[in-house]
Amino acid sequence: MKKTFKSEKIACSNCSNMIKASLEDTFGEIEVNLDTNPKEVTVEINNDEQEKNFKKEMKELGFEIIED
């Protein structure tokens, strides 16, 4: 299931490229929408454990996910 997460720390295409380069091997295709505020990251998430890992990896990159 595709899931969209929000992060205020993503600023530009360089941030987007870093997220994709760092995480696509683990999580598959990642879409980053730079036209929204906060920025949106969409990724295929199959279970709670994978979602937890994705949020952890994003935080380690410096892009903490905003919880609704």
N, C-alpha and C positions, 0 to 999 in steps of 0.2 A: 504494500500500500504506500503510495506516495504521501509524504508528510512534509509540511512547510514549517520551518522554525524561523524565529526573528532574532536578530542581533543588531545592537546599536553600534558595535565596534567596527563593522565592515565599512570601509570608507571609499574604496576605489577598485578598479579592475585588477590592480596588483594583489589586493586582499583576496578577491575572488579567485584569481589564478593560484594563489598559495593554497587556499582551501581545497580547490580541485586537485592540484598536484599532490597534496598531502593525503587526501582522504579517498579519492576515487578508486584506488586499488583495493581498499577495504570495503567501501560502501557502494560502489558502482557510480553511475552517472549522477553528478550533482549540478543543480541549476542554482545560480545566484542572481537574484533580481536586485539590481542596483538602482532601479527607478522608484523604489518604495522607501519609506522612512518609518520605522526602522527597516533595514535591509532584510530580505527574505532568502532563505536557503531551503531548497526543496530536494529531498532525497528519498529513495525507496527504503522504507523501514518495515521489516517483517515481524518483529517481536519487541517486547519491552526491553530485553537485554541489549538488543542492537541499538535501540533508541538511547538507552543509558550510555552505551559506549560512544555513540555519535556525539552526544552532548559533552561527554568527558574529553573526547579528542578535540572538539571545537574550543573548549575552554583552554586546553593545553596550548592551542595555537594563538590564544589571546582573544577569541571571539565567543564570549559567554552567551549562551542562549537565554533569551528573555522568557520567563515562565508567565503564562497568562493567568 
